[in-house]
Each structure stands twice: as structure tokens, then as C-alpha cells.
């Protein structure tokens, strides 16, 4: 009995020692996003993912971003940046943010093909870094499907180093209006080739995962669904904070006096429909766009709609201060969302977490995200104008109820800690 008891104690001590051992370090290389924390789904995703995992000693992130061109990484817009390294010319080449190693690569500025060159160059940088530092337990996670024709060879080289390669297909890039026909053809072919060669496809939407499985069933892709996230916490910015009051004064706005739309100024976000319909509506409120700059598209919409003659419509530029942006959302009467090309849209999630009334274009991806926590409109002429009229007449308790449902939806399906746990499970599996 004494011997048996001793074995039991020994086994317990061994188990305790095993529990104390740290998990092996997993190195995660992420490419495909231009930057961190700026407008765009992947940029928002990287900001939040690294924040959730910044104290996790079993994961080390390497994020490759663009050093030049449109949407390039600008570390001055981030807080708590450290370990900044510069080249001989004094230009920042890398830094640490949320514990992640962020690298900036220069990309030739040669039109739309630069996105392809950037991804290939970033992938090759990861392989060289892995070789140069003798890194094991590595994953290369590619955001977007731009390098299909080169992907098979790149994955083969990664496998020679025992590196796994995962892909996030994003939404339907090949459907975006901004691309001419030949470019759309390329994006579609590229998507298929990347699904074919990826070790795993991580989809941010149930419907995107369904599409990948059905469209590319011949490749029997290994897929998993992990959404983007948001939070329902208040901004923490006081009502009389000068950052908020001065922004409101600059744009002639008062709390509850405006609808807003936040997102990149691109055709698939339906700004033209929003402008057209708001001009048709009899709303006494304003419509303010918080967006990236696109002078060409802005001129086009002015030529088509003559929106400058309507004093209710405002373009307020970008807002990169997250506390200020959340405060603006909280004080909006409603949010209008027109993203149409698929995936879980971060701007929509943030609006559901902060704004009580959300008017969404009726596509399957938005329905999947918001369910009964929003009101929906079609692109048909007059439809959104009618919905705006209905929204203007809503009783306060109806608006409060929609806000309650929206926050419940975020807490249950799109909270960052749970999403971080899902990614951690994938990284360490």
C-alpha cells in the first residue's frame, strides 16, 4: 500500500510539473493587410487580435505591412508603439505593437498589381526570416486571395520548412465594382488556387464558409469559421471632452441630430445610394460620412447627384481616435450601412455595439450578422428614403429595443475574447 501510495504521489507531482511547463511558442506570420488599426476589415482585425493576445506567452506575432503607397502603415497613429528600428535613411523599418513584431516593406507603386507584388514579397520575407532565425512551430496566415498563380510554389517552400499556411478569403473580392473585368477574372481564379493549396481556410462568415465549401468542393478544403469581433463598452470619453465637442462643432452636428456612415469610400459601400435616398427623404437630420478620401468617386457622385446642394450631407474625413469614433457612434441617431460584397464587416459590428438604430442594406452577410437587431433596405429607388422616414418617426422605446438587441448580438456572437480563444486554438492545434 505504501508503495502504491508513493506512486500516486509521484504521478500527481509529475502531472503538476507538466501543468507548470509553458506551452511551446507558436510563431504566427500574418501578411495581406496594408497596416494596423486603420479603416479596413483586416486592419481592424489585426489591431484587436494582437490586443487580445498581447499577454499570451505561447504566441508570437510577426505582421508584415506596407511602408509606402495608399493605406501604408503609419505607426504614429498607434499608441504604445515600442522598439522602433530605423534604416540608415532614418525611415522606420519595424516596431512592436501589442507585443507583435510589425515589419514595413516597400512596394513598387505600379497600379493595382502592387497588391500582388506586396503579398509575394511579404511571403518570401517570412520564409527568409524563418530560415535566418531557425524558427519552428510557424504558421503563415495570408489575408485575402491575391497571389493564387504563385501560391502553390510558395506553399511548397513553406512545407519544406514544416510551416503551415492558412488563408482568409475575405469577402467576394472578384465582385467589387471598382475592378475592371480582367481584374475580376484574375481575383476569381486566384481565389480558387489559394483555396486549393491552403492547409486551412479561415472564414469570417458562415456564408463565406458555405460558399468556399460548395464552390471549391473538388479541392475538399479544410475550413473553419471564426468571425470578427466588437465590444459593447461605452467609449469612456466625457460629453464635454474637447476632442468630441470640437469635432461636432466643426461639422455642425448635435447629439441625436445625425445619421452616420463609417467605412472606406469605395463603390461596394453604396455611398451613392445613401446620398440619393437621403436627398429624397424629408429627414430634418444630417447624414455624415466618416471615410477615407476618394476625390475621383466624390466628383462622380456630385456629377450624378449634385449632393453639394443639400446642406444635410457632410463628408467629415477620417477619425482614427477609437474613443472619439465610438463617441460619435453613440451620439448618432442612427447608422446607415451599405457594404455589399460579403464577410463580417468590422464597421457594422462596431456600429451594432455602439449605435441603437442601424439601417442595413439587405444582403445575406448583413442579415447573418445583425439578425433582428437592425432594419433593412434594398437598393431599389425610394426604398431607403422610405425607411429613413420610418426611422425618423420611431418611438424612443422602439429605438432602445433595437439597441438592446444589437448589443446582445455582439455579446453572444462577436466578442473579441472568445474570438481570440478560437484563434489561439487554431494556432496551437
C-alpha positions in Angstrom: 0.0 0.0 0.0 2.8 2.4 0.9 4.5 1.7 -2.5 1.2 2.3 -4.3 0.6 5.5 -2.4 4.1 6.6 -3.3 3.4 6.0 -7.0 0.2 8.0 -6.7 2.0 11.0 -5.1 4.8 10.7 -7.7 2.2 10.7 -10.5 0.5 13.8 -9.1 3.8 15.6 -8.8 4.6 14.7 -12.4 1.3 16.0 -13.5 1.8 19.2 -11.6 5.2 19.7 -13.2 3.7 19.2 -16.6 1.0 21.8 -15.9 3.7 24.2 -15.0 5.6 23.8 -18.2 4.8 26.6 -20.7 3.3 25.6 -24.0 5.7 25.7 -26.9 6.0 29.1 -28.6 3.9 29.3 -31.7 5.2 31.8 -34.3 2.4 33.4 -36.4 3.3 35.4 -39.5 0.5 37.4 -40.9 0.6 39.1 -44.4 -2.0 40.7 -46.6 -3.1 43.8 -44.6 -1.6 47.2 -45.6 -1.4 48.4 -42.0 -2.9 48.0 -38.5 -5.7 49.9 -36.9 -6.8 52.0 -40.0 -10.0 51.6 -42.0 -10.5 48.2 -43.5 -11.5 44.8 -42.1 -8.1 43.2 -41.9 -6.5 46.3 -40.4 -9.1 46.3 -37.6 -8.8 42.6 -37.1 -5.0 42.8 -36.6 -5.4 45.6 -34.1 -7.8 43.6 -32.0 -6.3 40.2 -32.3 -2.9 41.4 -31.2 -4.5 43.3 -28.3 -6.3 40.1 -27.1 -3.1 38.0 -27.3 -0.6 40.6 -26.1 0.0 38.9 -22.8 -0.1 35.3 -24.2 3.5 34.0 -24.0 2.7 31.0 -26.2 2.1 33.1 -29.3 4.4 35.5 -31.1 3.1 37.6 -34.0 5.0 38.9 -37.0 2.9 41.2 -39.1 4.2 42.4 -42.4 2.7 45.7 -43.6 3.3 48.2 -46.4 5.9 51.0 -45.9 4.7 53.2 -48.8 1.7 53.9 -51.0 -2.0 54.2 -50.3 -3.0 52.9 -46.9 0.6 52.3 -45.8 1.4 51.6 -42.2 1.7 54.8 -40.1 2.8 53.9 -36.6 2.3 57.5 -35.4 -1.5 56.7 -35.4 -1.0 53.9 -32.9 -0.5 54.2 -29.2 2.1 52.3 -27.1 4.5 51.6 -30.0 7.9 50.5 -28.9 11.3 49.1 -30.0 11.2 51.3 -33.2 14.0 50.4 -35.6 15.1 52.7 -38.5 17.2 52.3 -41.6 20.2 54.4 -42.5 18.0 57.0 -44.0 16.0 57.3 -40.8 12.9 55.6 -42.0 11.0 53.2 -39.7 11.5 49.6 -40.8 9.9 47.8 -37.8 8.4 48.3 -34.4 6.5 46.4 -31.7 2.8 47.0 -31.0 0.6 44.9 -28.6 3.7 42.7 -28.3 3.6 41.9 -32.0 6.6 42.5 -34.3 5.5 44.8 -37.1 7.5 45.0 -40.3 7.2 47.6 -43.0 8.1 46.6 -46.6 8.4 48.9 -49.6 6.3 48.0 -52.6 6.8 49.3 -56.2 4.0 51.8 -57.0 2.7 50.3 -60.2 -1.0 50.3 -60.0 -3.2 47.5 -58.8 -0.6 44.8 -59.4 1.3 46.2 -56.4 -1.1 44.3 -54.1 0.1 41.0 -55.7 3.8 42.1 -55.5 3.3 43.0 -51.8 1.9 39.6 -50.9 4.5 37.6 -52.7 7.3 39.8 -51.3 5.8 39.6 -47.8 5.5 35.8 -48.0 9.2 35.5 -49.2 10.2 37.8 -46.3 8.6 35.4 -43.8 10.4 32.4 -45.3 13.8 34.2 -45.1 13.1 35.2 -41.5 12.1 31.7 -40.6 15.4 30.4 -42.2 17.6 33.1 -40.7 16.3 32.7 -37.1 15.8 28.9 -37.1 12.1 29.3 -36.3 10.0 26.2 -35.8 6.3 25.9 -34.9 5.3 28.5 -37.5 2.2 29.4 -39.4 1.9 31.9 -42.3 -1.6 33.4 -42.4 -2.5 35.1 -45.6 -5.3 37.7 -45.6 -7.0 37.8 -48.9 -6.7 35.8 -52.1 -4.4 37.8 -54.4 -1.5 35.5 -55.2 -3.1 32.3 -56.5 -0.8 31.8 -59.5 2.2 31.8 -57.2 0.7 30.2 -54.2 1.3 26.5 -54.9 5.1 27.1 -55.1 5.1 29.3 -52.1 3.2 26.8 -50.0 5.5 24.0 -51.2 8.5 26.1 -50.0 6.8 26.6 -46.6 6.1 22.9 -46.2 9.7 22.2 -46.8 10.3 24.2 -43.6 7.5 22.4 -41.8 5.5 25.7 -41.9 1.7 25.6 -42.2 -0.1 28.1 -44.5 -3.6 29.3 -43.7 -5.8 31.7 -45.8 -8.6 34.1 -45.0 -10.5 34.5 -48.3 -12.2 37.8 -47.0 -15.4 38.5 -49.0 -16.1 38.3 -52.7 -13.2 40.5 -53.9 -13.9 39.5 -57.5 -17.4 41.1 -57.3 -16.2 44.6 -56.4 -17.3 47.3 -58.8 -14.0 49.1 -58.7 -12.3 46.3 -60.6 -12.5 46.1 -64.4 -13.5 42.7 -66.0 -9.9 41.3 -66.4 -9.0 42.0 -62.8 -12.2 40.4 -61.6 -11.4 37.3 -63.6 -7.9 37.2 -62.0 -9.3 37.6 -58.5 -11.7 34.7 -59.0 -9.0 32.4 -60.4 -6.6 33.4 -57.7 -9.2 32.6 -55.0 -9.6 29.1 -56.3 -5.9 28.4 -56.4 -5.4 29.7 -52.9 -8.2 27.6 -51.6 -6.7 24.6 -53.4 -3.3 24.9 -51.8 -4.0 26.2 -48.3 -3.7 24.0 -45.3 -6.7 25.6 -43.8 -9.2 28.3 -44.9 -10.4 30.5 -42.1 -13.7 32.2 -43.0 -15.1 35.2 -41.1 -18.7 34.5 -42.2 -20.8 31.4 -42.1 -22.0 32.2 -45.7 -18.4 32.7 -46.9 -17.5 29.3 -45.5 -20.6 27.7 -47.2 -19.6 29.3 -50.5 -15.9 28.1 -50.2 -17.1 24.5 -49.5 -19.6 24.5 -52.3 -17.7 26.4 -55.0 -14.4 24.5 -54.4 -15.7 21.1 -53.4 -13.3 19.4 -55.8 -10.4 20.6 -53.5 -12.1 19.3 -50.3 -10.9 22.4 -48.4 -10.3 22.3 -44.7 -12.4 25.2 -43.4 -13.2 26.8 -40.1 -15.5 29.7 -39.2 -14.1 32.5 -36.9 -15.9 35.8 -37.0 -14.5 39.3 -36.4 -15.5 41.0 -33.2 -16.5 44.1 -31.4 -17.4 45.3 -27.9 -20.3 47.0 -26.2 -18.4 49.1 -23.7 -19.0 52.8 -23.7 -16.3 55.0 -25.2 -15.2 56.4 -21.9 -15.0 59.9 -23.4 -16.9 62.6 -21.5 -19.7 64.5 -23.2 -17.7 67.7 -22.7 -14.3 66.3 -23.9 -12.8 68.9 -26.3 -12.0 66.2 -28.8 -15.7 65.4 -29.1 -17.2 68.9 -28.8 -14.7 70.4 -31.3 -15.4 67.7 -33.8 -19.1 68.1 -33.5 -18.8 71.9 -33.8 -16.5 71.6 -36.8 -19.2 69.6 -38.7 -22.2 71.5 -37.4 -23.7 68.5 -35.5 -25.5 68.0 -32.3 -26.1 64.7 -30.4 -29.0 62.8 -31.9 -29.2 65.2 -34.9 -27.5 63.0 -37.4 -27.3 59.6 -39.2 -23.8 58.4 -39.9 -21.9 56.0 -42.2 -18.4 54.9 -41.4 -16.3 52.9 -43.9 -13.9 53.1 -46.9 -15.0 55.3 -49.8 -15.4 52.6 -52.4 -18.3 51.7 -54.7 -19.3 48.5 -52.9 -20.2 50.5 -49.7 -23.2 52.1 -51.6 -22.5 55.7 -50.7 -24.2 56.8 -53.9 -27.4 55.0 -52.9 -27.3 56.5 -49.4 -26.8 60.0 -50.8 -29.5 59.6 -53.4 -32.0 58.3 -50.9 -31.2 60.7 -48.2 -31.7 63.6 -50.6 -35.2 62.1 -51.4 -36.1 61.7 -47.7 -37.7 64.5 -45.8 -35.4 64.0 -42.8 -34.5 67.0 -40.8 -31.4 65.3 -39.6 -28.0 65.3 -41.2 -26.0 62.5 -42.9 -22.3 62.5 -42.1 -19.8 60.2 -43.8 -16.7 59.3 -41.9 -14.5 57.8 -44.6 -11.2 57.6 -46.5 -10.5 60.1 -49.3 -11.6 59.3 -52.8 -11.8 62.6 -54.8 -12.5 60.8 -58.1 -15.5 59.0 -56.7 -16.7 62.1 -54.9 -16.6 64.1 -58.1 -18.6 61.3 -59.9 -21.3 61.3 -57.2 -21.5 65.1 -57.4 -22.0 65.0 -61.2 -24.6 62.3 -60.8 -26.5 63.5 -57.7 -25.5 67.2 -57.1 -25.3 66.4 -53.4 -23.3 69.6 -52.6 -26.6 71.5 -52.9 -28.1 69.6 -49.9 -26.7 71.1 -46.7 -27.7 68.0 -44.7 -24.9 65.8 -46.3 -21.4 66.1 -44.8 -18.1 64.4 -45.6 -16.1 64.5 -42.4 -12.9 62.7 -43.4 -11.3 60.0 -41.2 -11.4 59.6 -37.5 -8.6 57.3 -36.2 -9.1 58.0 -32.5 -11.1 54.9 -31.4 -12.6 56.7 -28.3 -13.8 59.6 -30.4 -15.2 57.4 -33.2 -17.1 55.3 -30.6 -18.4 58.6 -29.0 -19.6 59.8 -32.4 -21.4 56.5 -33.0 -23.0 56.6 -29.5 -24.4 60.0 -30.2 -25.7 59.3 -33.7 -29.5 59.0 -34.2 -28.8 56.1 -36.5 -26.1 54.3 -38.5 -26.6 53.5 -42.3 -24.6 50.6 -43.6 -24.2 49.7 -47.3 -21.4 47.1 -47.5 -22.4 44.5 -50.2 -19.5 42.2 -51.0 -19.5 39.7 -48.2 -17.9 38.7 -45.0 -18.3 40.0 -41.5 -17.8 43.8 -41.7 -16.0 45.3 -38.8 -17.6 48.7 -39.2 -21.0 47.0 -38.9 -20.0 45.2 -35.8 -18.7 48.3 -34.1 -21.9 50.1 -35.0 -24.1 47.4 -33.5 -22.0 47.6 -30.3 -22.4 51.4 -30.1 -25.4 52.7 -32.1 -29.0 51.9 -31.2 -30.6 52.2 -34.7 -28.9 50.5 -37.6 -30.3 50.6 -41.2 -28.5 47.9 -43.3 -28.6 47.1 -47.0 -30.4 43.8 -47.3 -27.7 41.3 -48.3 -27.2 37.8 -46.7 -24.0 38.8 -44.9 -25.6 41.7 -43.1 -28.6 39.6 -42.2 -26.3 36.9 -40.8 -24.5 39.5 -38.7 -27.4 41.6 -37.3 -30.4 39.3 -37.5 -33.4 41.0 -35.8 -31.2 43.8 -34.3 -31.5 46.1 -37.3 -33.8 47.4 -40.1 -33.1 46.5 -43.7 -33.3 48.3 -47.1 -32.9 47.4 -50.7 -31.0 49.3 -53.4 -34.3 50.0 -55.3 -35.0 53.6 -55.8 -37.1 55.1 -52.9 -36.7 52.2 -50.5 -34.1 53.6 -48.2 -35.8 57.0 -48.3 -39.0 55.4 -47.0 -37.0 53.5 -44.3 -35.4 56.8 -43.2 -38.8 58.3 -42.9 -40.0 55.4 -40.8 -36.9 55.6 -38.6 -37.4 59.3 -38.0 -40.8 58.6 -36.7 -39.8 55.7 -34.3 -40.8 55.9 -30.7 -37.9 56.1 -28.3 -38.7 52.8 -26.8 -38.5 51.1 -30.2 -35.1 52.5 -30.9 -34.0 51.5 -27.4 -35.1 47.9 -28.0 -33.2 47.7 -31.3 -30.1 48.9 -29.4 -30.6 46.3 -26.7 -30.8 43.5 -29.3 -27.8 44.8 -31.2 -25.6 44.7 -28.1 -26.9 41.3 -27.1 -25.9 40.1 -30.6 -22.4 41.4 -30.2 -22.0 39.9 -26.7 -23.2 36.5 -27.8 -21.6 36.1 -31.2 -18.9 38.7 -31.8 -16.9 39.2 -28.6 -13.2 39.6 -29.0 -12.1 37.4 -26.1 -13.9 34.4 -27.5 -12.7 35.1 -31.0 -9.1 35.3 -29.6 -9.6 31.9 -27.9 -10.8 30.5 -31.2 -7.7 31.7 -33.0 -5.5 30.5 -30.2 -7.0 27.1 -30.5 -6.3 27.1 -34.3 -2.7 28.4 -33.8 -1.8 25.8 -31.2 -3.5 22.8 -32.8 
